[in-house]
Amino acid sequence: MVIEAEMAEAELGRLGLSDVRVHHRAGVAWLTAPAGDVAAIACDPLRGEVVRAVRAAGFAGVGVDLDAH
């Protein structure tokens, strides 16, 4: 799953989200992002692009970790 996380991060970087990190848990990508990016990630149209990019990297689902440290 490390390669999938790297692929997803590369795709997110192309969307302008270079500070977003992807962590895998049971086939689901959990995104950690700066607080300023969370709203953009969760709202359309970027939300759809994020989901597409992460699923294309091989993940079954996408979540945003709101308590990342």
HURASUL-V857448 format. One record per residue. N is the residue number from 1. RES is the residue in three letters. OMEGA is omega as a letter, one per 40 degrees, with the letter a starting at -180 (NA if undefined). NEAR is the number of other ideal C-beta (glycine too) atoms within 8 Angstrom. Layout:
n;res;omega;near
N;RES;OMEGA;NEAR
N;RES;OMEGA;NEAR
//
This chain:
n;res;omega;near
1;MET;i;6
2;VAL;i;5
3;ILE;i;6
4;GLU;i;13
5;ALA;i;13
6;GLU;i;8
7;MET;i;11
8;ALA;i;14
9;GLU;i;11
10;ALA;i;8
11;GLU;i;12
12;LEU;i;15
13;GLY;i;9
14;ARG;i;7
15;LEU;a;10
16;GLY;a;5
17;LEU;a;12
18;SER;i;6
19;ASP;i;7
20;VAL;i;12
21;ARG;a;8
22;VAL;i;14
23;HIS;a;10
24;HIS;i;12
25;ARG;i;6
26;ALA;i;4
27;GLY;i;7
28;VAL;i;11
29;ALA;i;15
30;TRP;a;11
31;LEU;i;16
32;THR;a;8
33;ALA;i;13
34;PRO;a;6
35;ALA;a;5
36;GLY;a;6
37;ASP;a;11
38;VAL;a;11
39;ALA;i;7
40;ALA;i;9
41;ILE;a;14
42;ALA;a;7
43;CYS;i;7
44;ASP;e;5
45;PRO;a;5
46;LEU;a;10
47;ARG;i;10
48;GLY;i;8
49;GLU;i;9
50;VAL;i;14
51;VAL;i;9
52;ARG;a;8
53;ALA;a;13
54;VAL;i;15
55;ARG;i;10
56;ALA;i;8
57;ALA;i;13
58;GLY;a;7
59;PHE;i;13
60;ALA;a;5
61;GLY;a;7
62;VAL;i;11
63;GLY;i;8
64;VAL;i;10
65;ASP;a;9
66;LEU;a;5
67;ASP;a;4
68;ALA;i;6
69;HIS;NA;2
//
